[in-house]
């Protein structure tokens, strides 16, 4: 199944709100990890966003799935980029 990189960009202005919603966001992601949909996830060290690697049939399925993210529902994602990724070497190849 294809792998997709989901890149979130956050605004400094939503930092406090993200802190409040983060437990729900992480619980939602945890469920996707348990189902094998999310391969790995984590914030960028500078706090500007996050990277989430997911498996899905196509980019439309990924976009649809991520409308359910509590961060997205609360309007806390400044921008999201969904890109199919082809690993060549390493853990995900």
C-alpha positions in Angstrom: 0.0 0.0 0.0 1.4 3.5 -0.8 2.9 5.6 1.9 2.1 9.3 2.3 3.8 12.1 4.1 1.5 14.4 5.8 3.2 17.7 6.7 1.4 20.1 9.1 2.3 23.7 9.5 1.3 25.4 12.8 0.9 29.1 13.6 2.4 30.5 16.8 -0.9 32.1 17.5 -2.6 28.6 18.0 0.1 27.2 20.4 -2.1 27.4 23.5 -5.1 25.9 21.8 -3.0 23.1 20.4 -1.8 22.3 24.0 -5.5 22.0 25.0 -6.5 19.8 22.1 -3.2 17.7 22.0 -4.5 14.8 24.2 -7.4 14.3 21.7 -5.1 14.7 18.7 -2.7 12.1 20.1 -5.5 9.7 21.1 -6.8 9.9 17.5 -3.3 9.3 16.1 -2.7 6.4 18.5 -5.8 4.6 17.2 -4.5 5.0 13.7 -1.1 3.6 14.8 -2.9 0.6 16.4 -4.7 0.0 13.1 -1.4 0.2 11.1 -2.5 3.3 9.2 0.0 5.7 10.8 3.6 4.4 10.6 5.2 7.2 12.6 4.4 10.7 13.7 6.0 13.6 15.6 6.5 17.4 15.7 9.3 19.3 14.2 11.9 20.3 16.8 11.3 24.0 16.1 7.6 23.7 16.8 6.6 24.8 13.3 4.6 21.7 12.5 4.7 18.0 12.3 5.3 15.0 10.0 3.1 12.0 9.9 3.7 9.0 7.7 0.6 7.0 6.8 -0.5 4.2 4.5 -3.6 4.6 2.3 -5.0 3.7 -1.0 -4.6 7.2 -2.5 -4.1 10.8 -1.5 -7.9 11.4 -1.5 -8.2 8.8 1.2 -5.5 10.5 3.2 -7.1 14.0 2.9 -10.4 12.6 3.9 -8.9 10.7 6.9 -7.2 13.9 8.2 -10.4 15.9 8.3 -11.1 13.8 11.4 -8.0 15.0 13.2 -9.0 17.0 16.3 -6.4 19.6 15.4 -8.0 20.0 12.0 -11.5 20.1 13.4 -10.5 22.8 15.8 -8.8 24.9 13.0 -5.3 24.5 14.5 -3.5 23.4 11.4 -2.3 26.5 9.4 -1.5 24.3 6.3 -1.4 20.7 5.4 0.6 19.0 2.6 -0.2 15.5 1.5 2.5 13.8 -0.7 2.9 10.3 -1.8 6.3 9.1 -0.8 8.4 6.2 -2.2 11.0 4.9 0.3 14.0 3.3 -1.4 16.1 2.2 1.6 15.7 1.9 5.3 12.9 1.0 7.7 10.0 1.9 5.4 11.3 0.5 2.1 
